[in-house]
Every structure is written in structure tokens, then in C-alpha cells.
Amino acid sequence: MNFNHFKSDLTDILPENILFVALGNELRGDDYAGMLFTTILRETEPFNKSEFIFAGTNPENFLDQFINTKAELIVFIDAITSKGLVKNFDWLSSDLIDKVAISTHSFSIKLVDEFIKIHCNKQIKYFAIDIEPPVYAESISKEINCRILNFFNN
């Protein structure tokens, strides 16, 4: 997948009606991939008109913003260890959330998903960036950094 595929997967909703939520931990090397991806996305047409929340490892701190946003679609973007379920970049179905390693967050993303669905009528999607199991590192690896940059340039 590349940026053009990503963009075409979201054409049924105006960019200003999308909330992108970046998840990740900059202290765990490649687990920062979701945050880096979203930082670039925020500057890229047409999604520079969208809403953005950089939730880091604590999406539960933003529950009010999730349910009160004017956005029709909430897209969570995160690095995962998929064990082959995802190749590089892909959409992740909500039923696979518990089957992949989204473990650096203090609160289950599945519980956040259920909370949003109970309290408001928003669509929810998950965009995954496949990485090796995260380790404590000062920065994202060169490989993942290059993959993210290539995603936007191809």
C-alpha cells in the first residue's frame, strides 16, 4: 500500500470529517512509527484539513474529544507487531485488534473502541504499520523511517 491507496480508501468521507489519532511511544524505537506517520500525514493534502490528536500511549485521555468531534470517521494509526497479519502498511479490522501486539498502551484500544461505539455514532478504522517487536531505543530505525517516507512518495 502507498499514500494513493490510503487516500482512495478514504474518498467516501471529506477530509475535514476525519479525525486521525496517532498512537505510539517515542521511547520504544519503532513503536513511534504511528506518531511519525501521522506527523507527515498532517502536512499532506488533502488530509491537512482533517483533525489530529497525538494520543501517544494514552488514548483513554482523549475519550471526550473522540465522542465530541464533528468528524464522522476516527482513524487510529499505530505501529503493530502483526506476526504476518499485516504487510508493511494496511487497514486492520477491529476483530484483529486483540490478535496483534498493540501492547505499549496503558489502556486497551479495544476498550476505547467499545466506548466510542457506545457513546456516539462514529465510524472507526485502524491503520497499522507493521514493525518488529519494539525495543527501548532513542529513535525510530532507519528502515521504518525510510518505509514511512517511501509510503508518502510513491
NUMARSE-227826 format. One record per residue: x, y, z of N, C-alpha, C in turn; residue number from 1. Coordinates in Angstrom, 2 decimals. Each point is the difference from the previous one (the first is absolute). Last residue first. Layout:
// residues N
+---------+---------+---------+---------+---------+---------+---------+---------+---------+-----+
|     npx |     npy |     npz |    capx |    capy |    capz |     cpx |     cpy |     cpz | num |
+---------+---------+---------+---------+---------+---------+---------+---------+---------+-----+
|       X |       Y |       Z |       X |       Y |       Z |       X |       Y |       Z | NUM |
...
+---------+---------+---------+---------+---------+---------+---------+---------+---------+-----+
END
This chain:
// residues 154
+---------+---------+---------+---------+---------+---------+---------+---------+---------+-----+
|     npx |     npy |     npz |    capx |    capy |    capz |     cpx |     cpy |     cpz | num |
+---------+---------+---------+---------+---------+---------+---------+---------+---------+-----+
|    5.51 |    7.44 |   -3.00 |   -0.27 |   -0.93 |   -1.11 |   -1.47 |   -0.07 |   -0.33 | 154 |
|    2.05 |    2.58 |    3.68 |    0.63 |    0.44 |   -1.25 |   -0.24 |   -0.92 |   -1.18 | 153 |
|   -1.50 |   -0.70 |    4.64 |   -0.55 |    1.28 |   -0.43 |    0.54 |    0.45 |   -1.36 | 152 |
|    1.59 |   -4.02 |    1.98 |   -1.46 |   -0.12 |   -0.06 |   -0.60 |    1.28 |   -0.57 | 151 |
|    4.61 |   -0.14 |    1.05 |   -0.33 |   -0.59 |   -1.31 |   -1.50 |   -0.15 |   -0.18 | 150 |
|    1.58 |    1.45 |    4.21 |    0.25 |    1.03 |   -1.02 |   -0.35 |   -0.50 |   -1.39 | 149 |
|   -0.26 |   -3.12 |    3.50 |   -1.04 |    1.03 |    0.14 |    0.18 |    1.09 |   -1.04 | 148 |
|    3.29 |   -3.35 |    0.22 |   -1.27 |   -0.56 |   -0.47 |   -1.12 |    1.03 |    0.07 | 147 |
|    4.23 |    1.16 |    1.80 |    0.01 |   -0.03 |   -1.48 |   -1.31 |   -0.56 |   -0.55 | 146 |
|    0.55 |   -0.10 |    4.68 |   -0.04 |    1.39 |   -0.45 |   -0.06 |    0.06 |   -1.53 | 145 |
|    0.71 |   -4.16 |    1.96 |   -1.40 |    0.42 |    0.15 |   -0.16 |    1.45 |   -0.45 | 144 |
|    4.42 |   -1.72 |   -0.08 |   -0.88 |   -0.79 |   -0.88 |   -1.45 |    0.48 |    0.07 | 143 |
|    3.28 |    1.81 |    2.96 |    0.14 |    0.54 |   -1.36 |   -0.94 |   -0.72 |   -0.96 | 142 |
|   -1.41 |    0.17 |    5.16 |    1.05 |   -0.58 |   -0.83 |    0.01 |    0.64 |   -1.39 | 141 |
|   -1.52 |    2.69 |    4.47 |   -0.56 |   -0.96 |   -0.93 |    1.12 |   -0.54 |   -0.90 | 140 |
|    1.53 |    1.80 |    4.77 |   -0.74 |    0.50 |   -1.16 |   -0.50 |   -1.15 |   -0.85 | 139 |
|    2.21 |   -0.60 |    4.26 |   -0.07 |    1.46 |   -0.01 |   -0.82 |    0.54 |   -1.16 | 138 |
|   -0.99 |   -4.79 |    2.40 |    1.02 |    0.58 |   -0.88 |   -0.19 |    1.51 |   -0.01 | 137 |
|   -2.12 |   -5.06 |    1.97 |    0.34 |    1.35 |    0.43 |    1.15 |    0.49 |   -0.87 | 136 |
|   -3.28 |   -3.44 |   -2.22 |    0.99 |   -0.02 |    1.07 |    0.25 |    1.44 |    0.42 | 135 |
|   -4.03 |   -3.13 |   -2.95 |    0.73 |    1.21 |    0.36 |    0.96 |   -0.21 |    1.16 | 134 |
|   -1.53 |   -3.60 |   -3.92 |   -0.33 |    0.37 |    1.39 |    0.84 |    1.20 |    0.45 | 133 |
|   -0.63 |    0.07 |   -5.07 |    0.49 |   -1.07 |    0.87 |   -0.38 |    0.39 |    1.43 | 132 |
|   -3.17 |    1.97 |   -3.73 |    1.38 |    0.13 |    0.46 |    0.40 |   -1.29 |    0.72 | 131 |
|   -4.22 |    2.49 |   -3.31 |    0.59 |   -1.20 |    0.58 |    1.47 |    0.23 |    0.34 | 130 |
|   -4.44 |    3.17 |   -0.25 |    1.34 |   -0.01 |   -0.56 |    0.71 |   -1.16 |    0.67 | 129 |
|   -5.53 |    1.47 |   -0.72 |    1.12 |   -0.64 |    0.69 |    1.29 |    0.12 |   -0.80 | 128 |
|   -5.30 |    2.16 |    0.89 |    1.06 |   -0.09 |   -1.00 |    1.26 |   -0.45 |    0.71 | 127 |
|   -5.65 |    0.00 |    0.87 |    1.34 |   -0.17 |    0.55 |    0.98 |   -0.14 |   -1.14 | 126 |
|   -5.33 |    2.21 |    1.02 |    0.90 |   -0.82 |   -0.81 |    1.35 |   -0.04 |    0.71 | 125 |
|   -5.61 |    1.48 |    0.83 |    1.36 |   -0.14 |    0.53 |    0.78 |   -0.91 |   -0.93 | 124 |
|   -4.80 |    3.40 |    0.28 |    0.70 |   -1.12 |   -0.61 |    1.41 |   -0.03 |    0.59 | 123 |
|   -4.28 |    2.05 |    2.67 |    1.18 |    0.28 |   -0.81 |    0.51 |   -1.29 |   -0.63 | 122 |
|   -3.85 |    1.84 |    3.37 |   -0.17 |   -0.69 |   -1.27 |    1.15 |    0.38 |   -0.94 | 121 |
|   -0.20 |   -0.29 |    5.69 |   -0.25 |    0.84 |   -1.17 |   -0.05 |   -0.85 |   -1.27 | 120 |
|    0.58 |   -1.83 |    4.56 |   -0.34 |    1.40 |    0.27 |   -0.25 |    0.88 |   -1.21 | 119 |
|    1.28 |   -4.80 |   -0.05 |   -1.13 |    0.12 |    0.92 |   -0.49 |    1.45 |    0.09 | 118 |
|    3.88 |   -1.04 |   -2.55 |   -1.19 |   -0.56 |   -0.65 |   -1.24 |    0.11 |    0.88 | 117 |
|    4.22 |    1.34 |    1.75 |   -0.43 |    0.90 |   -1.08 |   -1.29 |   -0.50 |   -0.63 | 116 |
|    2.00 |   -2.78 |    3.21 |   -0.51 |    1.23 |    0.62 |   -0.53 |    0.96 |   -1.07 | 115 |
|    2.22 |   -3.91 |   -1.43 |   -1.33 |   -0.30 |    0.53 |   -0.64 |    1.24 |    0.64 | 114 |
|    4.47 |    0.40 |   -1.50 |   -0.90 |   -0.26 |   -1.14 |   -1.43 |   -0.21 |    0.48 | 113 |
|    3.35 |    0.20 |    3.23 |   -0.23 |    1.34 |   -0.55 |   -0.98 |   -0.10 |   -1.16 | 112 |
|    1.45 |   -4.01 |    1.79 |   -0.92 |    0.67 |    0.92 |   -0.31 |    1.42 |   -0.46 | 111 |
|    3.21 |   -2.41 |   -2.41 |   -1.32 |   -0.62 |   -0.22 |   -1.04 |    0.64 |    0.93 | 110 |
|    4.54 |    1.08 |    0.44 |   -0.60 |    0.75 |   -1.11 |   -1.38 |   -0.58 |   -0.32 | 109 |
|    2.43 |   -0.19 |    4.88 |   -0.31 |   -0.79 |   -1.18 |   -0.68 |    0.85 |   -1.07 | 108 |
|    3.55 |    2.02 |    3.49 |   -1.42 |   -0.33 |    0.00 |   -0.31 |   -0.75 |   -1.29 | 107 |
|    4.34 |    1.67 |    0.88 |   -0.40 |   -0.33 |    1.36 |   -1.44 |   -0.47 |    0.09 | 106 |
|    3.55 |   -0.71 |   -4.18 |   -0.97 |    0.97 |    0.49 |   -0.50 |   -0.44 |    1.37 | 105 |
|    2.99 |   -2.41 |   -3.02 |    0.71 |    1.05 |    0.73 |   -0.94 |    1.04 |    0.58 | 104 |
|   -1.04 |   -4.04 |   -2.81 |    0.15 |   -0.21 |    1.44 |    0.69 |    1.12 |    0.75 | 103 |
|   -2.04 |   -2.27 |   -4.44 |   -0.12 |    1.44 |    0.24 |    0.11 |    0.12 |    1.52 | 102 |
|    0.53 |   -4.21 |   -3.51 |    0.64 |    0.62 |    1.17 |   -0.11 |    1.51 |   -0.05 | 101 |
|   -3.65 |   -3.65 |   -2.02 |    1.30 |    0.59 |   -0.32 |    0.54 |    0.69 |    1.24 | 100 |
|   -4.30 |   -2.08 |   -0.08 |    0.91 |   -1.03 |   -0.51 |    1.37 |    0.53 |   -0.36 |  99 |
|   -3.94 |    2.55 |    1.51 |    0.51 |   -0.79 |    1.11 |    1.00 |   -1.06 |   -0.44 |  98 |
|   -2.10 |    2.80 |   -3.28 |    0.71 |    0.85 |    0.97 |    0.60 |   -0.82 |    1.14 |  97 |
|   -2.86 |   -1.37 |   -3.87 |    1.40 |   -0.43 |    0.11 |    0.77 |    0.76 |    1.08 |  96 |
|   -4.60 |    0.91 |   -1.23 |    0.04 |   -1.32 |    0.62 |    1.44 |   -0.54 |    0.12 |  95 |
|   -1.01 |    4.18 |   -2.18 |   -0.11 |    0.11 |    1.45 |    0.04 |   -1.37 |    0.69 |  94 |
|    2.62 |    0.87 |   -4.65 |   -1.40 |   -0.10 |    0.43 |   -0.06 |   -0.02 |    1.53 |  93 |
|    3.71 |    2.42 |   -3.16 |   -0.16 |   -1.12 |    0.92 |   -1.45 |   -0.04 |    0.44 |  92 |
|    3.27 |    2.07 |   -4.30 |   -1.15 |    0.19 |    0.88 |   -0.17 |   -1.26 |    0.82 |  91 |
|    4.92 |    1.34 |   -1.83 |   -1.30 |   -0.53 |   -0.41 |   -1.07 |    0.39 |    1.01 |  90 |
|    5.75 |   -0.24 |   -1.33 |   -1.06 |    0.95 |    0.32 |   -1.32 |   -0.62 |   -0.44 |  89 |
|    3.98 |   -3.04 |    0.52 |    0.45 |    1.39 |   -0.02 |   -1.07 |    0.98 |    0.48 |  88 |
|   -1.93 |   -4.51 |   -0.35 |    1.28 |    0.17 |   -0.68 |    0.29 |    1.48 |   -0.13 |  87 |
|   -3.05 |   -3.48 |    3.46 |    0.08 |    1.26 |   -0.74 |    1.36 |    0.05 |   -0.68 |  86 |
|   -1.03 |   -3.79 |    2.49 |   -1.38 |    0.39 |   -0.34 |   -0.04 |    1.27 |   -0.85 |  85 |
|    4.06 |   -2.20 |    2.01 |   -0.43 |   -0.38 |   -1.35 |   -1.41 |    0.39 |   -0.38 |  84 |
|    1.96 |    1.04 |    4.33 |    0.33 |   -1.41 |   -0.24 |   -0.58 |   -0.48 |   -1.33 |  83 |
|   -0.10 |    4.55 |    2.22 |   -1.15 |   -0.77 |   -0.47 |    0.25 |   -1.48 |   -0.20 |  82 |
|    1.37 |    4.70 |    2.68 |    0.75 |   -1.21 |   -0.32 |   -1.05 |   -1.03 |   -0.38 |  81 |
|   -0.33 |    5.63 |   -0.34 |   -0.39 |   -1.28 |    0.59 |    1.02 |   -1.07 |   -0.33 |  80 |
|   -1.21 |    5.78 |    0.09 |    0.95 |   -1.05 |   -0.34 |   -0.45 |   -1.27 |    0.70 |  79 |
|   -3.51 |    4.01 |   -1.36 |    0.91 |   -0.56 |    0.99 |    0.96 |   -0.99 |   -0.63 |  78 |
|   -4.60 |    3.61 |   -0.46 |    1.21 |   -0.37 |   -0.74 |    1.03 |   -0.45 |    1.02 |  77 |
|   -5.70 |    0.92 |   -0.54 |    1.13 |   -0.21 |    0.90 |    1.17 |   -0.50 |   -0.84 |  76 |
|   -4.62 |    2.84 |   -1.23 |    1.01 |   -0.94 |   -0.48 |    1.14 |   -0.04 |    1.01 |  75 |
|   -5.51 |    1.60 |   -0.51 |    1.20 |    0.07 |    0.83 |    0.94 |   -1.09 |   -0.49 |  74 |
|   -4.55 |    2.85 |   -2.11 |    0.90 |   -1.15 |    0.01 |    1.19 |    0.29 |    0.90 |  73 |
|   -3.36 |    3.22 |   -0.62 |   -0.84 |   -1.19 |   -0.17 |    0.81 |   -1.28 |    0.15 |  72 |
|    0.80 |    5.18 |    2.22 |    0.41 |   -0.99 |   -0.99 |   -0.97 |   -1.18 |   -0.02 |  71 |
|    0.05 |    3.74 |    3.09 |   -0.96 |    0.10 |   -1.11 |    0.31 |   -1.04 |   -1.07 |  70 |
|    1.15 |   -0.61 |    5.39 |    0.50 |    0.51 |   -1.27 |   -1.12 |    0.09 |   -1.03 |  69 |
|   -0.22 |   -1.81 |    4.63 |   -0.51 |    1.34 |   -0.31 |    0.49 |    0.57 |   -1.32 |  68 |
|    1.33 |   -4.33 |    1.89 |   -1.46 |   -0.02 |   -0.14 |   -0.58 |    1.36 |   -0.37 |  67 |
|    4.74 |   -0.51 |    0.56 |   -0.46 |   -0.99 |   -0.97 |   -1.51 |    0.06 |   -0.18 |  66 |
|    2.07 |    2.69 |    3.32 |    0.23 |    0.51 |   -1.35 |   -0.49 |   -0.97 |   -1.06 |  65 |
|   -0.22 |   -1.40 |    4.49 |   -0.93 |    1.12 |   -0.25 |    0.17 |    0.56 |   -1.40 |  64 |
|    3.07 |   -3.33 |    1.45 |   -1.34 |   -0.54 |   -0.26 |   -1.01 |    1.10 |   -0.28 |  63 |
|    5.02 |   -0.16 |    0.98 |   -0.64 |    0.82 |   -1.03 |   -1.43 |   -0.45 |   -0.31 |  62 |
|    3.28 |   -2.15 |    2.97 |   -0.03 |    1.40 |    0.46 |   -0.77 |    0.91 |   -0.95 |  61 |
|    0.93 |   -4.66 |   -0.89 |   -1.11 |    0.16 |    0.95 |   -0.09 |    1.43 |    0.54 |  60 |
|    3.59 |   -1.60 |   -2.86 |   -1.20 |    0.44 |   -0.71 |   -1.19 |    0.22 |    0.93 |  59 |
|    5.35 |   -0.54 |    0.57 |   -1.17 |    0.17 |    0.87 |   -1.23 |    0.50 |   -0.75 |  58 |
|    4.71 |   -0.57 |   -1.51 |   -0.35 |   -1.29 |    0.60 |   -1.27 |    0.06 |    0.84 |  57 |
|    0.61 |    3.59 |   -3.78 |    1.13 |   -0.73 |    0.57 |   -0.42 |   -1.36 |    0.51 |  56 |
|   -2.55 |    3.71 |   -2.29 |   -0.37 |   -0.60 |    1.29 |    1.15 |   -0.75 |    0.65 |  55 |
|   -1.26 |    3.92 |   -3.67 |    1.19 |   -0.81 |    0.24 |   -0.14 |   -0.56 |    1.41 |  54 |
|   -3.60 |    1.95 |   -3.88 |    0.32 |   -0.13 |    1.42 |    1.23 |   -0.90 |    0.09 |  53 |
|   -2.94 |    3.06 |   -4.05 |    1.07 |   -0.90 |    0.45 |    0.12 |    0.05 |    1.52 |  52 |
|   -3.44 |    1.31 |   -4.73 |    0.35 |    0.20 |    1.41 |    1.07 |   -1.02 |    0.39 |  51 |
|   -0.56 |    1.96 |   -5.18 |   -0.58 |   -0.91 |    1.00 |    0.35 |    0.44 |    1.41 |  50 |
|    1.62 |    1.84 |   -4.23 |   -1.28 |    0.60 |    0.41 |   -0.68 |   -0.83 |    1.10 |  49 |
|    4.01 |   -1.30 |   -2.25 |    0.36 |    1.14 |    0.84 |   -1.25 |    0.77 |    0.43 |  48 |
|    0.04 |   -3.77 |   -3.08 |   -0.28 |   -0.26 |    1.42 |    0.48 |    1.11 |    0.93 |  47 |
|    0.26 |   -0.88 |   -5.02 |   -1.02 |    0.92 |    0.47 |   -0.23 |   -0.07 |    1.50 |  46 |
|    4.45 |    0.55 |   -1.22 |   -1.32 |    0.17 |   -0.63 |   -0.61 |   -1.37 |   -0.25 |  45 |
|    3.69 |    0.90 |    3.91 |   -0.19 |   -0.50 |   -1.36 |   -1.43 |    0.22 |   -0.47 |  44 |
|    2.14 |    0.66 |    4.47 |    0.51 |    1.02 |   -0.92 |   -0.30 |   -0.32 |   -1.46 |  43 |
|   -1.17 |   -2.97 |    3.60 |   -0.60 |    1.29 |    0.38 |    0.42 |    1.13 |   -0.95 |  42 |
|    1.96 |   -4.39 |   -0.29 |   -1.36 |    0.05 |   -0.54 |   -0.65 |    1.36 |    0.25 |  41 |
|    4.19 |   -0.96 |    1.98 |    0.13 |    0.26 |   -1.44 |   -1.38 |    0.15 |   -0.63 |  40 |
|    0.05 |   -1.18 |    4.49 |    0.63 |    1.31 |   -0.12 |    0.14 |    0.39 |   -1.47 |  39 |
|   -1.44 |   -4.34 |    1.05 |   -1.07 |    0.99 |    0.16 |    0.54 |    1.42 |   -0.08 |  38 |
|    3.07 |   -3.62 |   -0.14 |   -0.89 |   -0.08 |   -1.16 |   -1.04 |    1.12 |    0.07 |  37 |
|    2.75 |   -0.55 |    3.76 |    0.72 |    0.59 |   -1.13 |   -0.87 |    0.04 |   -1.24 |  36 |
|   -1.75 |   -2.19 |    3.76 |    0.11 |    1.44 |    0.27 |    0.70 |    0.70 |   -1.16 |  35 |
|   -0.29 |   -4.69 |   -0.07 |   -1.33 |    0.58 |   -0.17 |    0.00 |    1.51 |    0.20 |  34 |
|    4.06 |   -2.49 |    0.79 |   -0.38 |    0.08 |   -1.42 |   -1.36 |    0.64 |   -0.23 |  33 |
|    2.58 |   -1.20 |    4.19 |   -0.29 |    1.39 |   -0.32 |   -0.53 |    0.15 |   -1.44 |  32 |
|    1.69 |   -4.07 |    1.84 |   -1.39 |    0.21 |    0.44 |   -0.43 |    1.45 |   -0.24 |  31 |
|    4.51 |   -1.58 |   -0.79 |   -0.94 |   -0.08 |   -1.12 |   -1.46 |    0.11 |    0.42 |  30 |
|    3.19 |    1.22 |    3.77 |    0.50 |   -0.13 |   -1.36 |   -1.09 |    0.02 |   -1.05 |  29 |
|   -0.73 |    0.87 |    4.75 |    0.11 |   -1.41 |   -0.36 |    0.31 |   -0.15 |   -1.47 |  28 |
|   -0.87 |    4.16 |    2.31 |    1.09 |   -0.61 |    0.76 |    0.18 |   -1.48 |   -0.33 |  27 |
|   -3.55 |    2.80 |   -1.79 |    1.28 |    0.39 |   -0.58 |    1.19 |   -0.60 |    0.74 |  26 |
|   -5.12 |   -1.70 |   -0.75 |    0.89 |    0.33 |    1.11 |    1.38 |    0.32 |   -0.56 |  25 |
|   -5.66 |   -0.22 |   -1.80 |    1.39 |   -0.43 |   -0.03 |    0.79 |    0.52 |    1.18 |  24 |
|   -4.69 |    1.17 |   -3.34 |    0.37 |   -0.76 |    1.19 |    1.47 |   -0.39 |   -0.11 |  23 |
|   -3.86 |    3.70 |   -2.30 |    1.32 |   -0.62 |   -0.03 |    0.28 |   -0.67 |    1.33 |  22 |
|   -4.54 |    1.51 |   -2.91 |    0.55 |   -0.12 |    1.35 |    1.30 |   -0.78 |   -0.07 |  21 |
|   -3.69 |    3.01 |   -3.33 |    1.09 |   -0.96 |    0.06 |    0.59 |    0.03 |    1.41 |  20 |
|   -4.89 |    1.46 |   -2.43 |    0.90 |    0.22 |    1.12 |    1.04 |   -1.11 |   -0.02 |  19 |
|   -3.65 |    2.31 |   -3.81 |    0.82 |   -1.12 |    0.49 |    0.86 |    0.49 |    1.16 |  18 |
|   -2.87 |    2.65 |   -3.00 |   -0.86 |   -0.84 |    0.84 |    0.72 |   -1.24 |    0.51 |  17 |
|    1.93 |    3.20 |   -3.06 |   -0.33 |    0.77 |    1.21 |   -0.94 |   -0.75 |    0.94 |  16 |
|    1.26 |   -1.91 |   -4.28 |    1.12 |    0.06 |    0.96 |   -0.33 |    0.76 |    1.28 |  15 |
|   -3.90 |   -2.52 |   -2.70 |    0.80 |    1.21 |   -0.18 |    1.12 |    0.05 |    1.03 |  14 |
|   -2.10 |   -4.62 |   -1.78 |   -0.19 |    0.97 |    1.08 |    0.91 |    1.20 |   -0.26 |  13 |
|    0.00 |   -3.80 |   -2.88 |   -1.44 |    0.13 |    0.26 |   -0.31 |    0.98 |    1.14 |  12 |
|    4.52 |   -1.33 |   -1.52 |   -0.66 |    1.00 |   -0.85 |   -1.49 |    0.16 |    0.29 |  11 |
|    3.86 |   -2.91 |    1.82 |   -0.72 |    0.96 |    0.84 |   -0.81 |    1.02 |   -0.81 |  10 |
|    2.87 |   -3.44 |   -1.87 |   -0.80 |   -0.74 |    0.98 |   -0.86 |    0.92 |    0.86 |   9 |
|    3.17 |    1.77 |   -3.09 |   -1.20 |   -0.51 |   -0.70 |   -0.89 |   -0.82 |    0.93 |   8 |
|    4.13 |    1.67 |    1.69 |   -0.91 |    1.11 |   -0.32 |   -1.27 |   -0.52 |   -0.67 |   7 |
|    3.42 |   -3.12 |    0.80 |   -0.53 |    0.49 |    1.28 |   -1.05 |    1.07 |   -0.25 |   6 |
|    2.47 |   -1.47 |   -3.68 |   -0.98 |   -1.01 |    0.43 |   -0.69 |    0.44 |    1.29 |   5 |
|    3.47 |    2.73 |   -1.51 |   -1.14 |    0.08 |   -0.93 |   -1.07 |   -1.02 |    0.34 |   4 |
|    4.11 |   -0.02 |    2.44 |   -0.87 |    1.10 |    0.36 |   -1.21 |    0.11 |   -0.92 |   3 |
|    1.96 |   -4.85 |    0.28 |    0.69 |    1.29 |    0.02 |   -1.02 |    1.10 |    0.29 |   2 |
|    0.79 |   -5.86 |    0.32 |   -0.85 |    1.17 |    0.00 |    0.89 |    1.24 |    0.00 |   1 |
+---------+---------+---------+---------+---------+---------+---------+---------+---------+-----+
END
